[in-house]
């Protein structure tokens, strides 16, 4: 399993300034074929400054979810640190 990219990221309006909701499409490579799945994720900044990421896939994937979710959270955190997410 390899995560190629997250594209078509759209920020949803949320009245809470410390929560940011996004949706997009993740492109995965599983067994030498590319698949895309819709994804929703939220980045919440705690009072301590720690960022917590919640993530869900809208469609099932034929792959163990724990390592996939872990890798997606890492990618989302990197994108947020670089400023690649919509403002």
Secondary structure, DSSP 8 states (H G I E B T S, - for coil): -EEEEEEEEEEE--S-TTEEEEEEEEEEEETTEEEEEEEEEEEEE-TTS-EEEEEEESS--SS-HHHHHHHHHHHHHHHHHHT-S--
